[in-house]
Amino acid sequence: MANKTKFQAIKGTRDLLPPETELWNRVEQTAREAFGSFGFGEIRLPIFEPTQLFARSIGEETDVVSKEMYTFEDHDLPELEELKTSLVFRGPNIHEAADVFSYAQRIKDFQGLVASGLKEKKIVATPDNAWAKDLINVLRTRLLTDADELKRGDSLAARRVEIHMESMRGALGTFRFGSGVALRPEATASVCRAYIEHGMQQLPQPVKLYYMGPMFRRERPQKGRYRQFYQIGAEVLEAITPNQDATKTLGKDAAVDAEVIEMVMVYFARLGLEGVVLDINSIGHSAPECRRGYVEKLKAELEKVKNKLGADSQRRIETNPLRVLDSKLESEQSIIEKLPRIGDHLCADCAKHYAEVKRQLQLRGVPYQENWRLVRGLDYYMRTTFEITAQGLGSQNAVCGGGRYDGLVELLGGPPTKGIGFAIGEDRVILSLQEAGKDNMAQGLDVYIAWMGEKTLATAIRAARDLRQAGFRVELPPVEQKFGKALGQADKLGARYALILGEDEVASGQWTLKTLADGTQGKYSEEGLMEFLLKTRTVSS
Ligand code: HAM
């Protein structure tokens, strides 16, 4: 019987369909234009990267890395993988000495390939692999001994082979050829990796890049939260020149931060996004006299109220006390409000930088509100952090998050570099525009060609081609239709006009154009029709 399983998009993923995709295209096109006008160029990044890239930059303890990444193993050794699979699934006949000998030989081949793979560094030398390699070797020797005994007619040898084979399968199964790879949960780490890989510190600084595309996080899906979601982001990276006096560049950094924030706000305004609110904060830098000192104080205060906090916050006192400030739990709000605030514990440089960011935002006419609890969920931030919310989104109302991340490029093995950027949740921007009724931009069909009679087909095809070339949206039915049915179809598709081509029209060269909204119609020559349509397009656009 045929298998009737109906496939569905995987939980947390979805199809984006027309006409909604027009809105997506507009949102993306507007980003290209807005970011381009600030001197940003597009970077296209891979969808998967080494897991370690994200673990090191975003932080092992963050939710994104510790529980939300889609990871898998990848390697370049398909033959070895195939051999391993066959060794696991196709064991020897445990009663046949010759079969056991030949299996042991295949294991030897496997060991040889593994040894050269390790030497060429195509296989990662992990403790688990070393353990599996040793065990496989011991088991192969035992198999050879038992194959000899089988040959001599030892009745218990088959049972021993069976037991060794069980362990052998386990050991083979533990062996990993590849390294961990993850579907990207965000793109800042990738941009930094690319900056290093392409020696972008040699380019005129700063390097300004934007990107857009899908990201993946195993979160609990709900409105505005998906497992495959789309981000539009931008990053500004700037190599720190040797002997640069960091205190002297604080003002410049603040101006860069403010311009990046201004750019997102300009973009949102162009989109017509409503209820946009910008929250900003500074989380200082990781020095004892700045954030580290503050975190110690915060931790001490949290310990005092520990038993009044929920389980998540209690755990975070140890793993990441700053994240307690993020808590939305009603019962914790009054407690959190009384906790020490980072703004009172910034070092002089960070405080100066933060004051300058605010002054720069004012200069640019960008309204903001300060939010001392805005700490963000990724480890790489320092100094400026910001988040933007918009209306119509319920609890998942952050449409953009970003901040400064000086030092991240260096952490990933690159030169000392400063960084600031943001990512916009495109799905949420679209939802907010839809909620505000700003999604009504689907352009309908311009012309439906109602043709009848085989002799008119060539003319209909030519008319469709010319109109399409002139940029009109044209539907040419593949087979002729009675005019009544064709007009009904044109209506259903929301066409503005129906071009009626019958044998009479073709013979006289006078084509009939019906305006579907009011039912009026006129006769036009081929050129006259084009002229009329082009004119009405200019008027209506
Ligand atoms: P993020 O705050 O993790 O930051 O994500 C940025 C935005 O992506 C969020 O504000 C939200 O709009 C959207 N987003 C995140 N997760 C989901 C989801 N599961 N479903 C739908 N939308 C989601 C970053 O990713 C940083 N890389 C931003 C950045 C760039 N910082 C500096 N440069």
Boltz pocket constraint, residues with backbone or C-beta under 6 A from the ligand:
constraints:
  - pocket:
      binder: B
      contacts: [[A, 185], [A, 186], [A, 187], [A, 188], [A, 217], [A, 219], [A, 224], [A, 225], [A, 226], [A, 227], [A, 229], [A, 230], [A, 231], [A, 233], [A, 234], [A, 235], [A, 388], [A, 398], [A, 399], [A, 400], [A, 401], [A, 402], [A, 403], [A, 404], [A, 405], [A, 420], [A, 421], [A, 422], [A, 423], [A, 424], [A, 425], [A, 426], [A, 427], [A, 428]]
      max_distance: 6.0
